[in-house]
Amino acid sequence: MMATISIDKDVIKRISQTRDLLDELLETIDVITDEELMRAIEEAEKEVKRGETQPLKSFVKELGLEDELRT
């Protein structure tokens, strides 16, 4: 004889949200423990503060992707 378990939809929703949060936490841990990636992020933040950025349109043009990204 097989038992039947009834689970409230809200409980299922909370379990799913918890799983998503745990996935995000693991991704964050992966990033902050990757020293090379963290150095690259820190350097990028410094470049932004120094104003060493460019408009998205010119970056897309530099990559030669104008036709692919046209809306």
PQR file with spaces between the fields and no chain letter, atoms N, CA, C, O and H, PARSE charges and radii, in Angstrom:
ATOM       1  N    MET     1       0.844   -1.172    0.000 -0.4000 1.5000
ATOM       2  CA   MET     1       0.000    0.000    0.000 -0.0000 2.0000
ATOM       3  C    MET     1       0.896    1.244    0.000  0.5500 1.7000
ATOM       4  O    MET     1       1.845    1.340    0.778 -0.5500 1.4000
ATOM       5  N    MET     2       0.580    2.178   -0.873 -0.4000 1.5000
ATOM       6  CA   MET     2       1.382    3.380   -1.018 -0.0000 2.0000
ATOM       7  C    MET     2       0.709    4.537   -0.289  0.5500 1.7000
ATOM       8  O    MET     2      -0.497    4.746   -0.419 -0.5500 1.4000
ATOM       9  H    MET     2      -0.191    2.100   -1.505  0.4000 1.0000
ATOM      10  N    ALA     3       1.478    5.269    0.459 -0.4000 1.5000
ATOM      11  CA   ALA     3       0.963    6.415    1.203 -0.0000 2.0000
ATOM      12  C    ALA     3       0.884    7.634    0.287  0.5500 1.7000
ATOM      13  O    ALA     3       1.698    7.786   -0.624 -0.5500 1.4000
ATOM      14  H    ALA     3       2.457    5.099    0.565  0.4000 1.0000
ATOM      15  N    THR     4      -0.073    8.481    0.527 -0.4000 1.5000
ATOM      16  CA   THR     4      -0.237    9.714   -0.230 -0.0000 2.0000
ATOM      17  C    THR     4       0.125   10.883    0.676  0.5500 1.7000
ATOM      18  O    THR     4      -0.333   10.982    1.815 -0.5500 1.4000
ATOM      19  H    THR     4      -0.734    8.358    1.268  0.4000 1.0000
ATOM      20  N    ILE     5       0.956   11.760    0.138 -0.4000 1.5000
ATOM      21  CA   ILE     5       1.364   12.944    0.894 -0.0000 2.0000
ATOM      22  C    ILE     5       0.787   14.166    0.195  0.5500 1.7000
ATOM      23  O    ILE     5       0.895   14.307   -1.023 -0.5500 1.4000
ATOM      24  H    ILE     5       1.328   11.680   -0.787  0.4000 1.0000
ATOM      25  N    SER     6       0.186   15.027    0.960 -0.4000 1.5000
ATOM      26  CA   SER     6      -0.378   16.257    0.425 -0.0000 2.0000
ATOM      27  C    SER     6       0.483   17.425    0.897  0.5500 1.7000
ATOM      28  O    SER     6       0.715   17.600    2.094 -0.5500 1.4000
ATOM      29  H    SER     6       0.098   14.912    1.950  0.4000 1.0000
ATOM      30  N    ILE     7       0.955   18.231   -0.076 -0.4000 1.5000
ATOM      31  CA   ILE     7       1.798   19.383    0.257 -0.0000 2.0000
ATOM      32  C    ILE     7       1.123   20.645   -0.254  0.5500 1.7000
ATOM      33  O    ILE     7       0.713   20.721   -1.412 -0.5500 1.4000
ATOM      34  H    ILE     7       0.766   18.089   -1.048  0.4000 1.0000
ATOM      35  N    ASP     8       1.016   21.617    0.610 -0.4000 1.5000
ATOM      36  CA   ASP     8       0.401   22.903    0.295 -0.0000 2.0000
ATOM      37  C    ASP     8       1.197   23.595   -0.821  0.5500 1.7000
ATOM      38  O    ASP     8       2.426   23.526   -0.841 -0.5500 1.4000
ATOM      39  H    ASP     8       1.349   21.555    1.551  0.4000 1.0000
ATOM      40  N    LYS     9       0.500   24.257   -1.744 -0.4000 1.5000
ATOM      41  CA   LYS     9       1.152   24.967   -2.852 -0.0000 2.0000
ATOM      42  C    LYS     9       2.111   26.035   -2.351  0.5500 1.7000
ATOM      43  O    LYS     9       3.156   26.265   -2.961 -0.5500 1.4000
ATOM      44  H    LYS     9      -0.499   24.313   -1.728  0.4000 1.0000
ATOM      45  N    ASP    10       1.767   26.695   -1.238 -0.4000 1.5000
ATOM      46  CA   ASP    10       2.660   27.716   -0.681 -0.0000 2.0000
ATOM      47  C    ASP    10       3.966   27.099   -0.200  0.5500 1.7000
ATOM      48  O    ASP    10       5.026   27.712   -0.330 -0.5500 1.4000
ATOM      49  H    ASP    10       0.918   26.508   -0.742  0.4000 1.0000
ATOM      50  N    VAL    11       3.900   25.905    0.348 -0.4000 1.5000
ATOM      51  CA   VAL    11       5.114   25.221    0.806 -0.0000 2.0000
ATOM      52  C    VAL    11       5.989   24.885   -0.391  0.5500 1.7000
ATOM      53  O    VAL    11       7.207   25.055   -0.338 -0.5500 1.4000
ATOM      54  H    VAL    11       3.040   25.407    0.454  0.4000 1.0000
ATOM      55  N    ILE    12       5.387   24.417   -1.453 -0.4000 1.5000
ATOM      56  CA   ILE    12       6.146   24.109   -2.669 -0.0000 2.0000
ATOM      57  C    ILE    12       6.801   25.374   -3.215  0.5500 1.7000
ATOM      58  O    ILE    12       7.957   25.347   -3.636 -0.5500 1.4000
ATOM      59  H    ILE    12       4.397   24.278   -1.496  0.4000 1.0000
ATOM      60  N    LYS    13       6.063   26.479   -3.207 -0.4000 1.5000
ATOM      61  CA   LYS    13       6.602   27.757   -3.681 -0.0000 2.0000
ATOM      62  C    LYS    13       7.794   28.183   -2.823  0.5500 1.7000
ATOM      63  O    LYS    13       8.813   28.622   -3.357 -0.5500 1.4000
ATOM      64  H    LYS    13       5.123   26.501   -2.865  0.4000 1.0000
ATOM      65  N    ARG    14       7.677   28.058   -1.505 -0.4000 1.5000
ATOM      66  CA   ARG    14       8.775   28.436   -0.608 -0.0000 2.0000
ATOM      67  C    ARG    14       9.994   27.536   -0.802  0.5500 1.7000
ATOM      68  O    ARG    14      11.129   28.007   -0.745 -0.5500 1.4000
ATOM      69  H    ARG    14       6.850   27.702   -1.071  0.4000 1.0000
ATOM      70  N    ILE    15       9.764   26.260   -1.027 -0.4000 1.5000
ATOM      71  CA   ILE    15      10.881   25.342   -1.277 -0.0000 2.0000
ATOM      72  C    ILE    15      11.602   25.741   -2.562  0.5500 1.7000
ATOM      73  O    ILE    15      12.831   25.738   -2.616 -0.5500 1.4000
ATOM      74  H    ILE    15       8.842   25.877   -1.073  0.4000 1.0000
ATOM      75  N    SER    16      10.840   26.082   -3.586 -0.4000 1.5000
ATOM      76  CA   SER    16      11.429   26.507   -4.851 -0.0000 2.0000
ATOM      77  C    SER    16      12.216   27.807   -4.677  0.5500 1.7000
ATOM      78  O    SER    16      13.317   27.940   -5.210 -0.5500 1.4000
ATOM      79  H    SER    16       9.841   26.084   -3.543  0.4000 1.0000
ATOM      80  N    GLN    17      11.661   28.757   -3.940 -0.4000 1.5000
ATOM      81  CA   GLN    17      12.358   30.022   -3.686 -0.0000 2.0000
ATOM      82  C    GLN    17      13.636   29.779   -2.889  0.5500 1.7000
ATOM      83  O    GLN    17      14.661   30.407   -3.151 -0.5500 1.4000
ATOM      84  H    GLN    17      10.766   28.649   -3.507  0.4000 1.0000
ATOM      85  N    THR    18      13.577   28.882   -1.928 -0.4000 1.5000
ATOM      86  CA   THR    18      14.754   28.560   -1.121 -0.0000 2.0000
ATOM      87  C    THR    18      15.841   27.942   -1.995  0.5500 1.7000
ATOM      88  O    THR    18      17.019   28.273   -1.856 -0.5500 1.4000
ATOM      89  H    THR    18      12.744   28.372   -1.715  0.4000 1.0000
ATOM      90  N    ARG    19      15.443   27.048   -2.893 -0.4000 1.5000
ATOM      91  CA   ARG    19      16.407   26.440   -3.815 -0.0000 2.0000
ATOM      92  C    ARG    19      17.063   27.510   -4.675  0.5500 1.7000
ATOM      93  O    ARG    19      18.278   27.489   -4.870 -0.5500 1.4000
ATOM      94  H    ARG    19      14.487   26.780   -3.006  0.4000 1.0000
ATOM      95  N    ASP    20      16.268   28.448   -5.193 -0.4000 1.5000
ATOM      96  CA   ASP    20      16.810   29.523   -6.022 -0.0000 2.0000
ATOM      97  C    ASP    20      17.790   30.388   -5.236  0.5500 1.7000
ATOM      98  O    ASP    20      18.850   30.755   -5.744 -0.5500 1.4000
ATOM      99  H    ASP    20      15.281   28.466   -5.035  0.4000 1.0000
ATOM     100  N    LEU    21      17.435   30.710   -3.999 -0.4000 1.5000
ATOM     101  CA   LEU    21      18.335   31.508   -3.158 -0.0000 2.0000
ATOM     102  C    LEU    21      19.633   30.771   -2.870  0.5500 1.7000
ATOM     103  O    LEU    21      20.704   31.378   -2.866 -0.5500 1.4000
ATOM     104  H    LEU    21      16.575   30.412   -3.586  0.4000 1.0000
ATOM     105  N    LEU    22      19.548   29.477   -2.629 -0.4000 1.5000
ATOM     106  CA   LEU    22      20.759   28.687   -2.385 -0.0000 2.0000
ATOM     107  C    LEU    22      21.635   28.642   -3.631  0.5500 1.7000
ATOM     108  O    LEU    22      22.859   28.716   -3.526 -0.5500 1.4000
ATOM     109  H    LEU    22      18.678   28.984   -2.631  0.4000 1.0000
ATOM     110  N    ASP    23      21.025   28.523   -4.808 -0.4000 1.5000
ATOM     111  CA   ASP    23      21.795   28.562   -6.055 -0.0000 2.0000
ATOM     112  C    ASP    23      22.524   29.895   -6.201  0.5500 1.7000
ATOM     113  O    ASP    23      23.696   29.937   -6.575 -0.5500 1.4000
ATOM     114  H    ASP    23      20.030   28.463   -4.893  0.4000 1.0000
ATOM     115  N    GLU    24      21.813   30.985   -5.901 -0.4000 1.5000
ATOM     116  CA   GLU    24      22.429   32.312   -5.979 -0.0000 2.0000
ATOM     117  C    GLU    24      23.572   32.455   -4.983  0.5500 1.7000
ATOM     118  O    GLU    24      24.608   33.039   -5.300 -0.5500 1.4000
ATOM     119  H    GLU    24      20.861   30.952   -5.597  0.4000 1.0000
ATOM     120  N    LEU    25      23.386   31.930   -3.799 -0.4000 1.5000
ATOM     121  CA   LEU    25      24.431   31.977   -2.779 -0.0000 2.0000
ATOM     122  C    LEU    25      25.661   31.209   -3.229  0.5500 1.7000
ATOM     123  O    LEU    25      26.785   31.679   -3.053 -0.5500 1.4000
ATOM     124  H    LEU    25      22.545   31.455   -3.541  0.4000 1.0000
ATOM     125  N    LEU    26      25.464   30.044   -3.803 -0.4000 1.5000
ATOM     126  CA   LEU    26      26.600   29.257   -4.297 -0.0000 2.0000
ATOM     127  C    LEU    26      27.329   29.982   -5.420  0.5500 1.7000
ATOM     128  O    LEU    26      28.558   29.952   -5.484 -0.5500 1.4000
ATOM     129  H    LEU    26      24.551   29.661   -3.946  0.4000 1.0000
ATOM     130  N    GLU    27      26.584   30.631   -6.300 -0.4000 1.5000
ATOM     131  CA   GLU    27      27.216   31.401   -7.371 -0.0000 2.0000
ATOM     132  C    GLU    27      28.033   32.555   -6.793  0.5500 1.7000
ATOM     133  O    GLU    27      29.136   32.833   -7.263 -0.5500 1.4000
ATOM     134  H    GLU    27      25.586   30.655   -6.248  0.4000 1.0000
ATOM     135  N    THR    28      27.494   33.222   -5.779 -0.4000 1.5000
ATOM     136  CA   THR    28      28.205   34.324   -5.135 -0.0000 2.0000
ATOM     137  C    THR    28      29.488   33.823   -4.494  0.5500 1.7000
ATOM     138  O    THR    28      30.535   34.457   -4.618 -0.5500 1.4000
ATOM     139  H    THR    28      26.598   32.996   -5.397  0.4000 1.0000
ATOM     140  N    ILE    29      29.414   32.712   -3.823 -0.4000 1.5000
ATOM     141  CA   ILE    29      30.606   32.136   -3.190 -0.0000 2.0000
ATOM     142  C    ILE    29      31.642   31.789   -4.255  0.5500 1.7000
ATOM     143  O    ILE    29      32.836   32.016   -4.057 -0.5500 1.4000
ATOM     144  H    ILE    29      28.563   32.196   -3.723  0.4000 1.0000
ATOM     145  N    ASP    30      31.190   31.239   -5.389 -0.4000 1.5000
ATOM     146  CA   ASP    30      32.124   30.934   -6.479 -0.0000 2.0000
ATOM     147  C    ASP    30      32.847   32.185   -6.947  0.5500 1.7000
ATOM     148  O    ASP    30      34.053   32.153   -7.194 -0.5500 1.4000
ATOM     149  H    ASP    30      30.221   31.055   -5.551  0.4000 1.0000
ATOM     150  N    VAL    31      32.117   33.291   -7.070 -0.4000 1.5000
ATOM     151  CA   VAL    31      32.724   34.536   -7.539 -0.0000 2.0000
ATOM     152  C    VAL    31      33.706   35.080   -6.517  0.5500 1.7000
ATOM     153  O    VAL    31      34.839   35.412   -6.867 -0.5500 1.4000
ATOM     154  H    VAL    31      31.138   33.317   -6.869  0.4000 1.0000
ATOM     155  N    ILE    32      33.294   35.176   -5.261 -0.4000 1.5000
ATOM     156  CA   ILE    32      34.174   35.820   -4.268 -0.0000 2.0000
ATOM     157  C    ILE    32      35.380   34.969   -3.897  0.5500 1.7000
ATOM     158  O    ILE    32      36.336   35.478   -3.313 -0.5500 1.4000
ATOM     159  H    ILE    32      32.374   34.907   -4.977  0.4000 1.0000
ATOM     160  N    THR    33      35.351   33.685   -4.225 -0.4000 1.5000
ATOM     161  CA   THR    33      36.523   32.852   -3.941 -0.0000 2.0000
ATOM     162  C    THR    33      37.448   32.737   -5.146  0.5500 1.7000
ATOM     163  O    THR    33      38.512   32.125   -5.052 -0.5500 1.4000
ATOM     164  H    THR    33      34.574   33.271   -4.699  0.4000 1.0000
ATOM     165  N    ASP    34      37.052   33.321   -6.282 -0.4000 1.5000
ATOM     166  CA   ASP    34      37.886   33.315   -7.487 -0.0000 2.0000
ATOM     167  C    ASP    34      38.721   34.598   -7.474  0.5500 1.7000
ATOM     168  O    ASP    34      38.239   35.667   -7.849 -0.5500 1.4000
ATOM     169  H    ASP    34      36.188   33.818   -6.359  0.4000 1.0000
ATOM     170  N    GLU    35      39.968   34.479   -7.040 -0.4000 1.5000
ATOM     171  CA   GLU    35      40.825   35.660   -6.863 -0.0000 2.0000
ATOM     172  C    GLU    35      41.023   36.432   -8.166  0.5500 1.7000
ATOM     173  O    GLU    35      41.009   37.662   -8.161 -0.5500 1.4000
ATOM     174  H    GLU    35      40.360   33.611   -6.735  0.4000 1.0000
ATOM     175  N    GLU    36      41.204   35.739   -9.259 -0.4000 1.5000
ATOM     176  CA   GLU    36      41.425   36.412  -10.537 -0.0000 2.0000
ATOM     177  C    GLU    36      40.186   37.194  -10.952  0.5500 1.7000
ATOM     178  O    GLU    36      40.294   38.330  -11.413 -0.5500 1.4000
ATOM     179  H    GLU    36      41.216   34.739   -9.263  0.4000 1.0000
ATOM     180  N    LEU    37      39.027   36.604  -10.794 -0.4000 1.5000
ATOM     181  CA   LEU    37      37.781   37.279  -11.130 -0.0000 2.0000
ATOM     182  C    LEU    37      37.559   38.492  -10.234  0.5500 1.7000
ATOM     183  O    LEU    37      37.129   39.543  -10.709 -0.5500 1.4000
ATOM     184  H    LEU    37      38.939   35.681  -10.419  0.4000 1.0000
ATOM     185  N    MET    38      37.848   38.354   -8.946 -0.4000 1.5000
ATOM     186  CA   MET    38      37.672   39.473   -8.028 -0.0000 2.0000
ATOM     187  C    MET    38      38.614   40.630   -8.388  0.5500 1.7000
ATOM     188  O    MET    38      38.221   41.794   -8.311 -0.5500 1.4000
ATOM     189  H    MET    38      38.197   37.500   -8.560  0.4000 1.0000
ATOM     190  N    ARG    39      39.846   40.316   -8.778 -0.4000 1.5000
ATOM     191  CA   ARG    39      40.777   41.365   -9.207 -0.0000 2.0000
ATOM     192  C    ARG    39      40.243   42.071  -10.449  0.5500 1.7000
ATOM     193  O    ARG    39      40.343   43.293  -10.562 -0.5500 1.4000
ATOM     194  H    ARG    39      40.166   39.370   -8.840  0.4000 1.0000
ATOM     195  N    ALA    40      39.677   41.304  -11.383 -0.4000 1.5000
ATOM     196  CA   ALA    40      39.125   41.895  -12.610 -0.0000 2.0000
ATOM     197  C    ALA    40      37.934   42.798  -12.287  0.5500 1.7000
ATOM     198  O    ALA    40      37.788   43.868  -12.878 -0.5500 1.4000
ATOM     199  H    ALA    40      39.596   40.311  -11.291  0.4000 1.0000
ATOM     200  N    ILE    41      37.092   42.376  -11.359 -0.4000 1.5000
ATOM     201  CA   ILE    41      35.943   43.198  -10.964 -0.0000 2.0000
ATOM     202  C    ILE    41      36.424   44.480  -10.299  0.5500 1.7000
ATOM     203  O    ILE    41      35.910   45.560  -10.590 -0.5500 1.4000
ATOM     204  H    ILE    41      37.211   41.507  -10.878  0.4000 1.0000
ATOM     205  N    GLU    42      37.399   44.374   -9.416 -0.4000 1.5000
ATOM     206  CA   GLU    42      37.936   45.562   -8.743 -0.0000 2.0000
ATOM     207  C    GLU    42      38.539   46.526   -9.755  0.5500 1.7000
ATOM     208  O    GLU    42      38.345   47.736   -9.644 -0.5500 1.4000
ATOM     209  H    GLU    42      37.817   43.497   -9.179  0.4000 1.0000
ATOM     210  N    GLU    43      39.265   46.008  -10.737 -0.4000 1.5000
ATOM     211  CA   GLU    43      39.867   46.866  -11.761 -0.0000 2.0000
ATOM     212  C    GLU    43      38.772   47.531  -12.598  0.5500 1.7000
ATOM     213  O    GLU    43      38.882   48.710  -12.934 -0.5500 1.4000
ATOM     214  H    GLU    43      39.422   45.024  -10.827  0.4000 1.0000
ATOM     215  N    ALA    44      37.730   46.791  -12.932 -0.4000 1.5000
ATOM     216  CA   ALA    44      36.624   47.363  -13.697 -0.0000 2.0000
ATOM     217  C    ALA    44      35.940   48.478  -12.914  0.5500 1.7000
ATOM     218  O    ALA    44      35.574   49.504  -13.488 -0.5500 1.4000
ATOM     219  H    ALA    44      37.641   45.833  -12.659  0.4000 1.0000
ATOM     220  N    GLU    45      35.768   48.289  -11.623 -0.4000 1.5000
ATOM     221  CA   GLU    45      35.162   49.334  -10.794 -0.0000 2.0000
ATOM     222  C    GLU    45      36.031   50.590  -10.777  0.5500 1.7000
ATOM     223  O    GLU    45      35.510   51.705  -10.806 -0.5500 1.4000
ATOM     224  H    GLU    45      36.066   47.456  -11.157  0.4000 1.0000
ATOM     225  N    LYS    46      37.348   50.417  -10.732 -0.4000 1.5000
ATOM     226  CA   LYS    46      38.262   51.559  -10.769 -0.0000 2.0000
ATOM     227  C    LYS    46      38.167   52.283  -12.103  0.5500 1.7000
ATOM     228  O    LYS    46      38.193   53.512  -12.151 -0.5500 1.4000
ATOM     229  H    LYS    46      37.772   49.512  -10.708  0.4000 1.0000
ATOM     230  N    GLU    47      38.057   51.512  -13.200 -0.4000 1.5000
ATOM     231  CA   GLU    47      37.935   52.113  -14.528 -0.0000 2.0000
ATOM     232  C    GLU    47      36.661   52.950  -14.619  0.5500 1.7000
ATOM     233  O    GLU    47      36.665   54.030  -15.209 -0.5500 1.4000
ATOM     234  H    GLU    47      38.036   50.513  -13.162  0.4000 1.0000
ATOM     235  N    VAL    48      35.583   52.455  -14.040 -0.4000 1.5000
ATOM     236  CA   VAL    48      34.328   53.207  -14.050 -0.0000 2.0000
ATOM     237  C    VAL    48      34.502   54.504  -13.272  0.5500 1.7000
ATOM     238  O    VAL    48      34.054   55.558  -13.725 -0.5500 1.4000
ATOM     239  H    VAL    48      35.580   51.578  -13.560  0.4000 1.0000
ATOM     240  N    LYS    49      35.144   54.446  -12.107 -0.4000 1.5000
ATOM     241  CA   LYS    49      35.351   55.648  -11.301 -0.0000 2.0000
ATOM     242  C    LYS    49      36.223   56.667  -12.032  0.5500 1.7000
ATOM     243  O    LYS    49      36.037   57.874  -11.873 -0.5500 1.4000
ATOM     244  H    LYS    49      35.508   53.590  -11.739  0.4000 1.0000
ATOM     245  N    ARG    50      37.180   56.180  -12.837 -0.4000 1.5000
ATOM     246  CA   ARG    50      38.057   57.080  -13.591 -0.0000 2.0000
ATOM     247  C    ARG    50      37.394   57.566  -14.879  0.5500 1.7000
ATOM     248  O    ARG    50      37.970   58.370  -15.612 -0.5500 1.4000
ATOM     249  H    ARG    50      37.331   55.200  -12.966  0.4000 1.0000
ATOM     250  N    GLY    51      36.206   57.085  -15.146 -0.4000 1.5000
ATOM     251  CA   GLY    51      35.495   57.500  -16.352 -0.0000 2.0000
ATOM     252  C    GLY    51      35.973   56.805  -17.609  0.5500 1.7000
ATOM     253  O    GLY    51      35.727   57.288  -18.714 -0.5500 1.4000
ATOM     254  H    GLY    51      35.738   56.432  -14.550  0.4000 1.0000
ATOM     255  N    GLU    52      36.642   55.697  -17.460 -0.4000 1.5000
ATOM     256  CA   GLU    52      37.172   54.956  -18.604 -0.0000 2.0000
ATOM     257  C    GLU    52      36.125   53.966  -19.134  0.5500 1.7000
ATOM     258  O    GLU    52      36.332   52.753  -19.138 -0.5500 1.4000
ATOM     259  H    GLU    52      36.842   55.305  -16.562  0.4000 1.0000
ATOM     260  N    THR    53      35.020   54.515  -19.570 -0.4000 1.5000
ATOM     261  CA   THR    53      33.945   53.697  -20.119 -0.0000 2.0000
ATOM     262  C    THR    53      33.583   54.240  -21.486  0.5500 1.7000
ATOM     263  O    THR    53      34.059   55.302  -21.888 -0.5500 1.4000
ATOM     264  H    THR    53      34.851   55.501  -19.567  0.4000 1.0000
ATOM     265  N    GLN    54      32.742   53.512  -22.200 -0.4000 1.5000
ATOM     266  CA   GLN    54      32.275   53.985  -23.496 -0.0000 2.0000
ATOM     267  C    GLN    54      30.797   53.648  -23.643  0.5500 1.7000
ATOM     268  O    GLN    54      30.296   52.714  -23.015 -0.5500 1.4000
ATOM     269  H    GLN    54      32.355   52.650  -21.874  0.4000 1.0000
ATOM     270  N    PRO    55      30.109   54.413  -24.473 -0.5600 1.5000
ATOM     271  CA   PRO    55      28.683   54.121  -24.693  0.2800 2.0000
ATOM     272  C    PRO    55      28.501   52.730  -25.311  0.5500 1.7000
ATOM     273  O    PRO    55      29.363   52.248  -26.046 -0.5500 1.4000
ATOM     274  N    LEU    56      27.388   52.109  -25.006 -0.4000 1.5000
ATOM     275  CA   LEU    56      27.110   50.773  -25.518 -0.0000 2.0000
ATOM     276  C    LEU    56      27.147   50.738  -27.037  0.5500 1.7000
ATOM     277  O    LEU    56      27.666   49.789  -27.624 -0.5500 1.4000
ATOM     278  H    LEU    56      26.689   52.501  -24.409  0.4000 1.0000
ATOM     279  N    LYS    57      26.601   51.767  -27.678 -0.4000 1.5000
ATOM     280  CA   LYS    57      26.581   51.785  -29.147 -0.0000 2.0000
ATOM     281  C    LYS    57      27.989   51.702  -29.736  0.5500 1.7000
ATOM     282  O    LYS    57      28.217   50.975  -30.703 -0.5500 1.4000
ATOM     283  H    LYS    57      26.180   52.538  -27.201  0.4000 1.0000
ATOM     284  N    SER    58      28.930   52.444  -29.156 -0.4000 1.5000
ATOM     285  CA   SER    58      30.286   52.406  -29.714 -0.0000 2.0000
ATOM     286  C    SER    58      30.961   51.065  -29.414  0.5500 1.7000
ATOM     287  O    SER    58      31.775   50.595  -30.209 -0.5500 1.4000
ATOM     288  H    SER    58      28.745   53.035  -28.371  0.4000 1.0000
ATOM     289  N    PHE    59      30.636   50.451  -28.288 -0.4000 1.5000
ATOM     290  CA   PHE    59      31.192   49.138  -27.961 -0.0000 2.0000
ATOM     291  C    PHE    59      30.662   48.086  -28.933  0.5500 1.7000
ATOM     292  O    PHE    59      31.412   47.234  -29.409 -0.5500 1.4000
ATOM     293  H    PHE    59      29.975   50.833  -27.642  0.4000 1.0000
ATOM     294  N    VAL    60      29.379   48.153  -29.216 -0.4000 1.5000
ATOM     295  CA   VAL    60      28.772   47.214  -30.167 -0.0000 2.0000
ATOM     296  C    VAL    60      29.405   47.393  -31.545  0.5500 1.7000
ATOM     297  O    VAL    60      29.697   46.417  -32.236 -0.5500 1.4000
ATOM     298  H    VAL    60      28.770   48.845  -28.829  0.4000 1.0000
ATOM     299  N    LYS    61      29.616   48.660  -31.939 -0.4000 1.5000
ATOM     300  CA   LYS    61      30.246   48.935  -33.236 -0.0000 2.0000
ATOM     301  C    LYS    61      31.676   48.397  -33.257  0.5500 1.7000
ATOM     302  O    LYS    61      32.109   47.815  -34.252 -0.5500 1.4000
ATOM     303  H    LYS    61      29.379   49.453  -31.378  0.4000 1.0000
ATOM     304  N    GLU    62      32.402   48.589  -32.167 -0.4000 1.5000
ATOM     305  CA   GLU    62      33.777   48.095  -32.065 -0.0000 2.0000
ATOM     306  C    GLU    62      33.826   46.573  -32.242  0.5500 1.7000
ATOM     307  O    GLU    62      34.768   46.039  -32.828 -0.5500 1.4000
ATOM     308  H    GLU    62      32.051   49.061  -31.359  0.4000 1.0000
ATOM     309  N    LEU    63      32.822   45.898  -31.739 -0.4000 1.5000
ATOM     310  CA   LEU    63      32.764   44.437  -31.863 -0.0000 2.0000
ATOM     311  C    LEU    63      32.214   43.987  -33.213  0.5500 1.7000
ATOM     312  O    LEU    63      32.241   42.800  -33.539 -0.5500 1.4000
ATOM     313  H    LEU    63      32.057   46.332  -31.263  0.4000 1.0000
ATOM     314  N    GLY    64      31.714   44.947  -33.997 -0.4000 1.5000
ATOM     315  CA   GLY    64      31.149   44.625  -35.305 -0.0000 2.0000
ATOM     316  C    GLY    64      29.817   43.904  -35.210  0.5500 1.7000
ATOM     317  O    GLY    64      29.500   43.061  -36.050 -0.5500 1.4000
ATOM     318  H    GLY    64      31.692   45.911  -33.733  0.4000 1.0000
ATOM     319  N    LEU    65      29.038   44.231  -34.193 -0.4000 1.5000
ATOM     320  CA   LEU    65      27.767   43.537  -33.970 -0.0000 2.0000
ATOM     321  C    LEU    65      26.549   44.406  -34.223  0.5500 1.7000
ATOM     322  O    LEU    65      25.451   44.063  -33.783 -0.5500 1.4000
ATOM     323  H    LEU    65      29.294   44.915  -33.511  0.4000 1.0000
ATOM     324  N    GLU    66      26.714   45.527  -34.922 -0.4000 1.5000
ATOM     325  CA   GLU    66      25.594   46.437  -35.129 -0.0000 2.0000
ATOM     326  C    GLU    66      24.391   45.739  -35.763  0.5500 1.7000
ATOM     327  O    GLU    66      23.258   45.938  -35.326 -0.5500 1.4000
ATOM     328  H    GLU    66      27.605   45.805  -35.280  0.4000 1.0000
ATOM     329  N    ASP    67      24.630   44.928  -36.782 -0.4000 1.5000
ATOM     330  CA   ASP    67      23.521   44.262  -37.490 -0.0000 2.0000
ATOM     331  C    ASP    67      22.825   43.236  -36.622  0.5500 1.7000
ATOM     332  O    ASP    67      21.621   43.023  -36.765 -0.5500 1.4000
ATOM     333  H    ASP    67      25.551   44.767  -37.137  0.4000 1.0000
ATOM     334  N    GLU    68      23.543   42.608  -35.740 -0.4000 1.5000
ATOM     335  CA   GLU    68      22.963   41.554  -34.903 -0.0000 2.0000
ATOM     336  C    GLU    68      22.128   42.125  -33.756  0.5500 1.7000
ATOM     337  O    GLU    68      21.227   41.452  -33.254 -0.5500 1.4000
ATOM     338  H    GLU    68      24.521   42.781  -35.623  0.4000 1.0000
ATOM     339  N    LEU    69      22.417   43.346  -33.343 -0.4000 1.5000
ATOM     340  CA   LEU    69      21.747   43.917  -32.180 -0.0000 2.0000
ATOM     341  C    LEU    69      20.763   45.023  -32.524  0.5500 1.7000
ATOM     342  O    LEU    69      20.253   45.686  -31.621 -0.5500 1.4000
ATOM     343  H    LEU    69      23.149   43.892  -33.751  0.4000 1.0000
ATOM     344  N    ARG    70      20.489   45.236  -33.779 -0.4000 1.5000
ATOM     345  CA   ARG    70      19.533   46.267  -34.183 -0.0000 2.0000
ATOM     346  C    ARG    70      18.135   45.919  -33.741  0.5500 1.7000
ATOM     347  O    ARG    70      17.698   44.772  -33.835 -0.5500 1.4000
ATOM     348  H    ARG    70      20.904   44.698  -34.512  0.4000 1.0000
ATOM     349  N    THR    71      17.434   46.939  -33.254 -0.4000 1.5000
ATOM     350  CA   THR    71      16.033   46.723  -32.862 -0.0000 2.0000
ATOM     351  C    THR    71      15.113   47.587  -33.673  0.5500 1.7000
ATOM     352  O    THR    71      13.897   47.541  -33.485 -0.5500 1.4000
ATOM     353  H    THR    71      17.789   47.871  -33.177  0.4000 1.0000
